């Protein structure tokens, strides 16, 4: 039974496309379901505001949907575009593109549900600030989408780059590792950024006067919660663009695959943890605005400690790329 | 491509090092975040005790970090010793 390269590329593209939208559908569905549940509980408290809450729910869900739309786009490209097959490295690249976008969409979808749900509940609590709440929700959930955009960038690079001149061993390990690093590390940052934005919407509803400091600290917390995804993107770029010499053993390919897995999985926990830490800070700055200095300092120290394991993961993955 | 035993062991050690540090980073990351969130809550309620609360938070986080350090040590052992 003889298969040519084109058969394998099509096989990997179809498998990658299926996994892209399969995994990519998880996050948005959970996030939107959470938003709807919060909207229902808000409407039951004050049915007179059902119209406003319903509108806010739909806007929030639309933003949570965007990550899975990216995954759908990547799946469609993988299913219907004619990918030129000149090397077996392309097989790994199209499969990795699907994995990157699929995993990368989970976090942003789940995360964007938190601010939308908190805005629906907050609107009922303080109908007079619904404009500020909607703005805060939109900013917060837009920032949540950045990790999935990183994953989208990596999967486009993987689909449209020409890897024809690269040696199959160990490049396939690097390419698959790059997809996993960008995709998996986006899960944590997406969820973490969402937890911060949810705390911020809740805080504004409780204490509308504190809208400026709460929004500022939310953006600071979200920016720091994005760092694991940025480290994942960095490792992915190194794995894609560094040239690796041909090898006739399997160990170098496994080192590069392990490097991507390490940074990808290692970014999940710190991203979520930093989000939880920052949500505590944001929530209590809204309630106790005069202690904003102490609270921000403690929040930043806590987030820095939570980041440490992501740094360890990056060190190990750089050692796997450059030393061994 | 011929696969030799030593090569296979090296490949498994590299993959294992990546998985060790990657999976080991999840728990401490989430746990330390929870500690920091509660410290912020406590400082928000009682700002006068900020010093004591920050110290307790850091000690708690350091303990929670220990499993992350174990993962790092095992990963380095797999990379350079085994």
Interface residues (C-beta under 8 A of the other chain):
Chain A: X169 X188 X192 X248 X249 X250 X251 X253 X254 X255 X257 X258 X259 X260 X261 X262 X263 X264 X265 X266 X267 X268 X269 X270 X271 X272 X273 X274 X275 X276 X277 X278 X279 X280 X281 X283 X284 X285 X287 X288 X291 X294 X295 X298 X299 X301 X302 X303 X305 X306 X307 X308 X309 X310 X312 X313 X315 X316 X317 X319 X320 X323 X324
Chain B: X1 X3 X4 X7 X8 X10 X11 X12 X14 X15 X16 X17 X18 X19 X21 X22 X23 X24 X25 X26 X27 X28 X29 X30 X31 X32 X33 X34 X35 X36 X37 X38 X39 X40 X41 X43 X44 X45 X47 X50 X53 X54 X57 X58 X61 X62 X65 X68 X69 X71 X72 X75 X76 X79
